[in-house]
């Protein structure tokens, strides 16, 4: 059942010829407001982008450094947990964005493992100060 508007027209009935200039003016006014809002939003985004990128880079570096201090078994366990979560979400039919969010920690921890500074396997030998064959150490 269609409900008529107060003037008796049905909702799908085309506008009367006299209403078209008013409707056009309304559409134009709303369109210009939308463009102004878009311009101001883009300007704010451009103004904040460098600081946001810098803060993101700093926090990612801090997170990677903190993860690199964890022992390898702990990192591997966390990576396996994250990969398992992502696989489970994928198999359950979760949206791709949710699955990616489940896998993101694995990528971050994998990067922390790969970017960890390499330590020598065998430490360099330090001269023994009590060894008489080497003579006294200069001070």
Secondary structure as the mmCIF struct_conf table of DSSP 4:
data_model
#
loop_
_struct_conf.conf_type_id
_struct_conf.id
_struct_conf.beg_label_comp_id
_struct_conf.beg_label_asym_id
_struct_conf.beg_label_seq_id
_struct_conf.end_label_comp_id
_struct_conf.end_label_asym_id
_struct_conf.end_label_seq_id
HELX_LH_PP_P HELX_LH_PP_P1 UNK A 2 UNK A 3
STRN STRN1 UNK A 4 UNK A 4
HELX_LH_PP_P HELX_LH_PP_P2 UNK A 5 UNK A 5
TURN_TY1_P TURN_TY1_P1 UNK A 6 UNK A 7
BEND BEND1 UNK A 8 UNK A 8
STRN STRN2 UNK A 10 UNK A 10
TURN_TY1_P TURN_TY1_P2 UNK A 11 UNK A 12
BEND BEND2 UNK A 13 UNK A 13
HELX_LH_PP_P HELX_LH_PP_P3 UNK A 14 UNK A 16
HELX_RH_3T_P HELX_RH_3T_P1 UNK A 17 UNK A 19
HELX_RH_AL_P HELX_RH_AL_P1 UNK A 20 UNK A 68
TURN_TY1_P TURN_TY1_P3 UNK A 69 UNK A 69
BEND BEND3 UNK A 70 UNK A 70
HELX_RH_AL_P HELX_RH_AL_P2 UNK A 72 UNK A 91
TURN_TY1_P TURN_TY1_P4 UNK A 92 UNK A 93
HELX_RH_AL_P HELX_RH_AL_P3 UNK A 96 UNK A 114
TURN_TY1_P TURN_TY1_P5 UNK A 115 UNK A 115
BEND BEND4 UNK A 116 UNK A 116
HELX_LH_PP_P HELX_LH_PP_P4 UNK A 117 UNK A 120
BEND BEND5 UNK A 121 UNK A 122
HELX_LH_PP_P HELX_LH_PP_P5 UNK A 123 UNK A 128
TURN_TY1_P TURN_TY1_P6 UNK A 129 UNK A 130
HELX_RH_3T_P HELX_RH_3T_P2 UNK A 132 UNK A 134
HELX_LH_PP_P HELX_LH_PP_P6 UNK A 136 UNK A 138
#
